[in-house]
Amino acid sequence: NWVGNFLIGFSPPWLMEKIGFKTFWIFAAINLLAAIVSCRLPETKGKSLEEIQVLFHTWLHGKEVPADLFLCTDDDVSDTDSDSDL
């Protein structure tokens, strides 16, 4: 966040000096790209972390996955419990 703010704050004067008003087109393109990406991302409001993981896996890879693919099983939970007793 700090690096992004630094670049946005300090690059326009330098860019205006070097390329003039064309600086506007650089920032316009970045904002257009951000708008397109934000419209394409799936909604995650009200979903559990497991549902979000399946949702993004499907969105990125383009194929459905079983809903329990990323979920912990009872065996995974019991293994962690026995490790904590050490």
N, C-alpha and C positions, 0 to 999 in steps of 0.2 A: 504494500500500500504506500509506504513512504517513497519507494523508488518510483512508482507510477506518478505520485504527486510531484515529485521532484522533476521528472521528465516533462510533465504537462506544464509545470510552472516555469521551467527554465529553457525549454527548447523553442517555444514560439519566437522570442526575440532573436535568437540565433538564426532560426530558420527564416524569419522575415528579412534579416540582413542578407542571407545567402541566396534565397530563392524568391523573396518577395511575397506577393499575394498567393502564390501557388501553395503556400503553407496551409491555406484554408482547405484545399483539396485533399491534403494528407489527413487532416483531422476529420473531414467529411467522410472520407473512405473508411477510416477506423470506426466512426460512429455508425455508418451504414452496416458494416460488417458485424458490429456488436448487436445492432437491432435485428439483423437476420438470424444470428445465432440465438438470441434470447427468444425469438418467436419459434424456433425449431426445437428448443429444449423441452422435454416433457415436464408436466406439472408434478410437483412432489408434495404439495400441501396435504397434510392429513395422512400421509403414508408412513409406514414403519420403515426402519433402516433396511430390513430385509426386502421389503417391497421395492424400495428405491434402488437397491442393488440389482434386483432382477430387472426392473424397468430400464435402467441404464445399460445393462448388459444386452438386453433386447434392442435398445435404441442404437447402440454402437455396432453390434454385430449383425443386426437385421434378421435374427432368427429367434424363435421362442425357445425358452429354456424351462425346464421343470421348476415350479415355484419353490421346491424344497432343495434345490441345488446348492444354495449358499447358506442354508439354515444349519444350526448346530444340532447334532443328535444327542440323545441321552448318553450315549457312549462318550462323546466329546466332553460333556459336562462332568461325568463321573471320573474321567481321566484327569481333569483339572483339579477336582476335589482331592484326589489321592496325592497329587503333586504338592498341594498346599500343606499336607500333613508332615512333610519332610522337615 
